[in-house]
């Protein structure tokens, strides 16, 4: 096998197409994120905005954008902001069901949700809605779902009135999968991720699998605070498997890149992009774009078992290859 060290990989970012970048950047900045990079492509009529938590209390303050986890990339195609008929697909209704949400973890969930509501932002599910009183879903300007979970037990934070956005984490990105066995094998063996947590919900006929790169934090055993043991992390991938989809030959989730468009891809930054791509070749991956294809020779795209796109880029801290 080619010499690429998967222990140095990072689940760098998740890409969402947006209608109005000013509104979207404002929303994610309100959640405490910072625009850490902007790439402009005027000839191709699109810009990319990279947002991440970057305060002194964050997971990777001051790091190069490629040497992070938990980044959100917002893609804006020029002109959509002035098109009254333009709307992205948020991934949670047909047609276009596949991607589910991004998720932030917060210090005091009641105070955090009140702050978001007081600012006039909408919710798909408030903390008090439904049976699950420990999670909420806010809506961003494009109606993408943003899950909110607590880093501390809900019953211990109910009386707190303040929240520190500097302590927030961009915890995970959720995509729905058809065949859990195929996807778990791919993300662990081919992408080098580790299964960190499994939540089996037999009564509702679905399971959740949380994968990521352990890095310096290692694999969690249990949470000291008694909450979700991975709530304090960034860069997790949540795979949602609804029982029985794997048996339906005609069943397929939407990858977000054919119409209706919305979610675009997840991205992994690697130690050595040439060696990593050789390794992926040895694992016989399906390529959307090889390094040598097209004009952009510094990015590749692998397809997962459901056809979701996985961008592969060089971690520029580990090896300098691109001036971005």
C-alpha positions in Angstrom: 0.0 0.0 0.0 1.1 3.6 -0.7 2.7 5.4 2.2 -0.1 7.8 3.4 -0.7 8.0 7.1 -4.5 8.1 7.7 -3.9 9.0 11.4 -2.9 12.4 10.0 -6.1 12.9 8.0 -8.7 15.4 9.1 -12.4 15.7 8.2 -11.9 19.3 7.1 -15.1 20.7 5.9 -18.7 20.3 4.6 -19.8 22.3 1.6 -23.3 24.0 1.4 -24.5 26.0 -1.6 -26.1 29.3 -0.4 -28.4 31.9 -2.1 -27.2 35.0 -0.3 -23.6 34.9 1.2 -24.1 38.0 3.2 -27.1 36.5 5.0 -25.5 33.1 5.5 -22.1 34.4 6.7 -24.0 36.7 9.1 -25.9 33.7 10.5 -22.9 31.5 11.0 -20.9 34.4 12.5 -23.8 34.8 14.9 -23.3 31.2 16.0 -19.8 32.2 16.9 -17.9 31.1 13.7 -15.4 33.3 11.9 -14.7 33.6 8.2 -11.2 32.2 8.1 -10.8 32.1 4.3 -12.4 33.3 1.1 -11.6 32.0 -2.3 -12.8 34.0 -5.3 -13.3 32.7 -8.8 -14.7 35.6 -10.8 -14.0 33.9 -14.1 -16.2 31.0 -13.1 -18.6 33.2 -11.3 -18.5 31.7 -7.8 -16.9 32.4 -4.4 -16.2 30.1 -1.5 -16.5 31.2 2.1 -14.8 29.1 4.8 -16.1 29.5 8.4 -14.9 27.9 11.6 -14.6 28.4 15.3 -11.4 30.3 15.9 -11.5 31.9 19.4 -8.9 31.1 22.1 -11.3 28.5 23.5 -11.8 26.8 20.1 -10.4 23.4 19.0 -7.8 24.9 16.6 -7.4 28.6 17.0 -5.3 30.3 14.3 -4.7 27.1 12.3 -4.5 27.1 8.5 -7.9 26.4 7.1 -6.7 23.1 5.7 -5.3 22.0 9.0 -8.6 22.0 10.8 -11.8 20.0 11.4 -15.3 21.4 11.7 -15.1 23.9 8.8 -18.2 24.9 6.9 -17.7 26.0 3.3 -20.4 28.1 1.8 -20.5 28.2 -2.0 -22.1 31.2 -3.7 -22.8 31.2 -7.4 -23.1 34.8 -8.6 -26.6 36.1 -9.1 -28.5 33.7 -7.0 -29.0 36.4 -4.3 -31.1 38.5 -6.7 -33.1 35.6 -8.2 -36.5 35.4 -6.5 -37.0 31.8 -7.8 -33.7 30.4 -6.6 -33.9 28.0 -3.6 -31.5 25.4 -2.5 -32.6 21.8 -1.5 -31.9 21.4 2.3 -31.7 17.6 1.9 -34.6 16.7 4.2 -37.5 16.4 1.7 -38.1 14.8 -1.6 -36.8 15.3 -4.2 -33.3 15.8 -2.9 -33.3 13.8 0.3 -29.8 12.7 1.4 -27.8 15.2 3.4 -29.5 15.9 6.8 -27.8 18.6 8.8 -24.7 20.2 10.4 -24.5 20.3 14.1 -22.9 22.6 16.7 -22.4 21.6 20.3 -22.8 24.4 22.9 -22.0 25.0 26.5 -25.5 25.9 27.9 -28.1 24.7 25.4 -31.1 26.6 26.8 -29.3 29.9 26.8 -27.8 29.2 23.4 -31.2 28.4 21.9 -32.8 31.5 23.5 -30.1 33.7 22.1 -30.7 32.3 18.6 -34.5 32.8 18.9 -34.1 36.3 20.4 -32.1 37.3 17.3 -35.1 36.4 15.1 -33.8 33.1 13.6 -36.2 30.3 13.0 -36.3 26.7 14.4 -37.2 23.4 12.8 -37.5 22.0 16.3 -37.2 23.9 19.5 -35.8 22.3 22.7 -39.3 22.0 24.1 -40.8 20.4 21.0 -41.4 16.6 20.7 -40.0 13.9 22.9 -36.3 14.7 22.6 -35.8 17.6 25.0 -32.0 17.6 24.7 -31.6 18.7 21.1 -32.9 21.5 18.9 -32.7 22.3 15.2 -32.3 25.9 14.0 -32.8 26.9 10.4 -30.1 28.9 8.5 -31.2 31.5 5.9 -31.4 28.7 3.2 -33.4 26.4 5.6 -30.5 24.0 6.1 -31.0 22.3 9.5 -28.4 23.2 12.2 -28.7 20.8 15.1 -27.8 22.1 18.5 -26.6 19.7 21.2 -25.2 20.3 24.7 -21.7 19.7 25.9 -23.2 19.5 29.4 -26.3 17.7 30.8 -29.5 19.6 30.0 -30.8 19.4 33.5 -27.5 21.1 34.8 -27.7 24.1 32.4 -31.4 25.0 32.6 -30.8 27.9 34.9 -27.9 29.4 33.0 -28.8 32.7 31.2 -25.4 33.2 29.4 -23.7 31.3 26.7 -20.1 31.6 25.4 -20.0 31.1 21.7 -16.2 30.7 22.0 -16.7 27.3 23.5 -18.9 26.0 20.7 -17.8 23.3 18.4 -18.9 22.5 14.8 -19.5 18.9 15.9 -20.8 16.9 13.0 -22.3 16.6 9.6 -25.1 14.1 9.0 -25.8 12.2 5.7 -28.3 9.4 5.2 -26.9 6.1 3.9 -28.6 3.1 2.1 -26.4 0.2 3.3 -24.8 0.6 6.7 -22.4 -2.3 6.3 -21.0 -0.9 2.9 -20.7 2.6 4.3 -19.1 1.7 7.6 -16.6 -0.5 5.7 -15.8 2.3 3.2 -15.4 5.1 5.8 -13.3 3.0 8.1 -11.1 1.0 5.7 -10.9 3.3 2.7 -11.1 6.7 4.3 -9.3 5.7 7.5 -11.9 6.9 10.0 -12.7 5.4 13.3 -16.2 4.5 14.6 -16.5 6.7 17.7 -20.2 6.1 18.7 -23.2 4.1 17.7 -26.8 4.9 18.6 -29.3 2.1 17.9 -32.9 3.1 17.8 -34.7 -0.2 17.1 -38.2 1.1 18.1 -37.9 3.8 15.4 -36.0 1.5 12.9 -32.9 3.5 12.5 -29.3 3.6 13.7 -26.8 6.5 13.9 -23.0 6.0 13.4 -20.5 8.7 14.4 -17.1 8.4 12.7 -14.1 10.6 12.7 -10.3 10.8 13.0 -9.2 10.3 16.6 -6.2 12.7 16.3 -4.6 13.7 19.6 -7.8 13.3 21.6 -8.0 9.6 20.8 -11.1 7.5 20.8 -13.6 8.5 23.5 -14.4 5.9 26.2 -17.1 7.8 28.1 -18.0 11.3 28.9 -17.0 12.8 32.2 -20.2 14.9 32.2 -22.5 12.1 31.4 -23.5 13.5 28.0 -22.8 12.4 24.5 -19.1 11.4 24.7 -18.2 13.1 21.4 -20.1 16.4 22.0 -16.8 18.2 22.7 -15.3 17.3 19.4 -15.2 18.7 15.9 -15.1 16.9 12.6 -17.4 14.0 13.0 -19.5 12.3 10.3 -22.9 11.0 11.3 -24.3 8.3 9.1 -28.0 7.7 9.5 -29.3 4.3 8.4 -33.0 3.6 8.2 -33.6 -0.1 8.4 -34.5 -1.9 5.2 -33.2 0.6 2.6 -30.3 -1.8 1.8 -32.8 -4.4 0.6 -34.5 -2.1 -1.9 -32.7 -2.4 -5.3 -34.3 0.9 -6.5 -33.6 2.9 -3.4 -31.2 5.8 -3.7 -30.3 8.9 -1.8 -29.6 12.3 -3.5 -26.0 13.4 -3.5 -26.9 17.1 -3.6 -25.0 17.8 -6.8 -27.7 17.0 -9.4 -30.9 18.9 -9.4 -32.2 20.0 -6.9 -28.8 21.2 -5.6 -27.9 22.0 -2.0 -25.2 20.2 0.0 -22.2 19.6 -2.2 -19.5 17.5 -0.5 -17.5 16.6 2.5 -13.7 17.1 2.5 -10.8 15.3 4.0 -7.4 16.9 4.2 -4.5 14.5 4.0 -0.8 14.2 4.8 0.4 13.8 1.2 -2.2 14.1 -1.5 -0.2 12.2 -4.1 0.4 9.3 -1.8 -3.2 9.4 -0.5 -4.6 9.2 -4.0 -2.4 6.3 -4.8 -3.7 4.6 -1.6 -7.3 5.3 -2.7 -6.5 3.7 -6.1 -5.2 0.6 -4.3 -8.6 0.6 -2.4 -10.3 0.7 -5.9 -12.4 3.8 -5.1 -14.8 5.3 -7.6 -13.4 8.6 -8.7 -15.5 11.7 -9.5 -12.3 13.6 -10.3 -8.7 12.4 -10.2 -5.9 14.8 -9.3 -4.9 14.9 -13.0 -8.4 15.7 -14.3 -9.4 19.2 -15.3 -7.7 22.4 -14.5 -7.6 22.1 -10.7 -4.6 19.8 -10.0 -4.7 20.3 -6.3 -8.0 18.6 -5.5 -9.6 15.2 -6.1 -13.0 13.8 -5.5 -13.9 10.3 -4.4 -17.4 8.8 -4.4 -18.7 7.0 -1.3 -21.1 4.0 -1.6 -24.1 6.3 -1.9 -22.5 8.6 -4.5 -21.8 11.4 -2.1 -18.7 13.4 -3.1 -15.6 13.4 -0.9 -13.1 16.1 -1.7 -9.5 15.3 -1.0 -7.0 18.2 -0.4 -3.5 18.6 1.0 -3.1 19.6 4.6 -0.9 22.6 3.9 0.7 22.6 7.4 2.1 19.1 6.7 3.3 19.8 3.1 3.1 23.0 1.2 1.6 22.5 -2.2 -0.8 25.4 -2.9 -0.9 29.0 -2.1 -4.4 29.2 -0.6 
